[in-house]
């Protein structure tokens, strides 16, 4: 063991990394993989559970992604407005472009660009709407893990913004499944009459952390060009993820 190395802390971090890599792991598997006694493995997992880093369902332990997602968001709060990739997306599509993230049951705007796509629309950053009312919010919900989605759904009231807003919770659930399969969300005048929106998820470490979208008058976004727009947004989303990784690793 290296000088000054804290063995218990190291074991705890190794267990946390192991749980993070797996989609469910048992006490026995942790013992075997890390060569730990039953009492040591149990104490480490119990401590991580009490601190909110992992949670237990029946006999398996899972990473608490919300803990890590929120931690990342707090560290990078100021970085959203400095991302350059979103400018390229806006200039490529020539439509108003947005990045939004979850805060409770709200969708919060973290970056907004309008033509000529050279400066951030700072007055719109921080604007809020309910998650179910826009493509941005819907695509994030559709890509959350089931436990986190259920916890948000329990608090989400399907308030109507326009006559097109979803109000049936069961239909909305089916809608989210279709969004996850399609890889993008479409807002057909559900938040603002006359405005349509297409959004895709932004991932980091395979977890959705935000959404990227364009919005325009309804006659500029037709059902025939949605997939073309979504393809360009997906490329932009990947560029944003790469840029975030670069900033985090600086």
N, C-alpha and C positions, 0 to 999 in steps of 0.2 A: 504494500500500500504506500502511495506517495505521501511525503511529509505533509502534515496539516490537513490531510484528506479526512472528511467527516463520513465515516462508513454508513451510518444510518441514513443520512441525508442522501448519499449517493444511491443507496438501495431504493429509497422512496422515489427519487427521480427516475430511476430505471424502470420501476414498476409503473409509474405514471406514463412513461413513454410507451411501455408495452400495452397498457390499456388503450392508449390513444391510437395505436396501430390496429387494434382489433375491433370488430363489431360484436363485442360481447366476449368476456373471458371469465373463467371460473377461478376460485381460490386455488384449486388443485393445479390448474394450468399455470398460474402465476408461480406457485411453489416449484413446479418442474422446470419452467423456463428460466427462472432466476436462481434456481438452486437454493431456495429458502426453506426454513422450517415452517410448519403450519402456523405456529404462534407469531413468528416474525411477519409472514405474509399477511396474516389476519390483522395484526396491529397496523401495518402500513396501509392496507386497503381501508380499514376503518377510519384511520386518520384522514386519508384523502377524501373519504366520503363525508366526514364531519366538516371538512373545510370547503366542500362543494365542488371539488375537482372531478369526482366520479360519483356515479349513483348506481344503486343495485336494484336489479329486477330479478326476482326469484333467486337463482344461484349464480347469476352472471353480473359482472361489473362493466359499466360503460363510461366512456369519457363524457363529461358534462360540457358539451360544445358551447353552450350559451356563456359559460364562464370565460372561455377563451375568446369567443367572438367579441364579447363586451370589452374585454381587456384590450384586444387589438383596436377596437373602435376608439377607445379612450386615448390610446397612444397616438393614433393617427388622425385624430379629429381635424387638425389643421392641414393635413396632407391632401384631403379631397380637393380643395380649391386650387392646389398647386399642381395637380396632375395635368400633364400635357396631352396625354392620349385622347382625352375627351374632345379636345379641340380638333384633332384629326378626324374623329368620327363626325363631328358637326359639319366640318368643311366638306367631308366626303358626301354626306347625305343632304346637306343644305337645308336642314330642318332644325328647329329648336331642340336642344339636346339636354338631357337631365341625368343626374345620378341621385339616387335616394336610398335611405336606409331605414331600418325599423327602430322605433322607439316606443316600446309598449305595444299599443294597438294602432299607433300612428305611423305614417310614412313621412319622413322628414327629408326635405331637399338639402343636399350637401354640395351640389354644383349645378348651375344653370347657365346655358349659353344660347343666345339669340343672334341672328344675323347682325353684323358680318362675322360673328364667331371669333372675335379677337379679345373680348373682355368678358369676365364673369359678371352675370347679373346678380350682384351681391344683395340687392334689395329683396330678391326672391329666395335666397339661401336661408334655410330655417323654416320656410313655409311648411305647414302640416296639412295632412288629409288622412282620412281613415284608410287602412290598408286595403280593404275590399273595394275601394272606389276607383282605383287606377290600375293600369297595367304594371306599373312599378311595384306597387304593393302586392298585387296578385302573384307576380312571378317570384317574389321573395317567399311568400307563403307557400307556394307550390313546391319550393325546393328545400324547405326546412325539414328536419327529421320529425318523425311522427309525434314524439313526446313534446317537443317545443311547439309544434303546430297546435297540438291539443291544448296546451296551456294558454296560448294566445287566443284560440277559438273560444275558450270558455269566457274570455273577457270581451270578445269582439261583438259589438252590437252592429247589425247590418243597417246602418242609417242610410237613407236615400239621399243622394246628391242630385240625381236627375231621374227621370222616369225609367232610364235604362240600367240603373244601379241594381246589383243583385241584392235580394232581400230574403230569398229562400235559402236557409243554411245547408240543406241537403243538396240542392242543385249546385250551390256554390262549392261544396266539397267535390262533387263530380267535375265541376269546371276546373278546379285546381289540379285534379288528376290529369285532365286533358292537357293542361298547360305544361305540366311536368313532362308528359310524353312528347309534346310538340317542341319543347325547348324555348318557347317564347310566349308572352301574353299579349293580348289585344284588348284595348279599351275602346269600345264603340260608343263614344259619347256618354260614358258611364259616370264621369265626374263633372265634365263641362259640356253643355250642349254645343254641337258644332265642331268639337275637337276630338280627334282620334289619336290613339297612342299605341306604340309597339314597344315592348320592353323585353330584355333578356337578363338573366342573373349574372352577377359578378362573383366569382368564386376565389377563395384563398384556402389552400390546404384542403380542397374538396368540400369546403363549407361555404354556403352562400353568405356574403357579407353586405351585399348591396344590389342595386339594379341599375341598369343603363337603359335609357329610353329616348325615343324621339316623339315629338307631338306636332301635329299640324292640323289645319282645317280638314274636315271630313272628306272634301273632294280631292285632297292630295294623297290620301291614304285609302286605297281601295283594297278589297279582298284579293285582287289579282296581284298586287305588288307587296303584300305583307311579308311573304316568305323571303323575297329579295331583300327587303329592309332588315328582316331578322338576321339574315346571313351576314350582312355588313355589321350589324350590331354585335353579333357573336365574335367577329374578328376584333372589333373594338374592345369588347369585354376582355378578351384574352390579352390584348395589349395593356389594358389597365391593370390586370393582375400582374403582369410582368413588371410594370412600372412600380406598383406597390411593393413587390418583392425587392426590387432594387433599392427603394427608399428605406425599407425596413432593415436591409442588410448593410446600409451605409454605416 
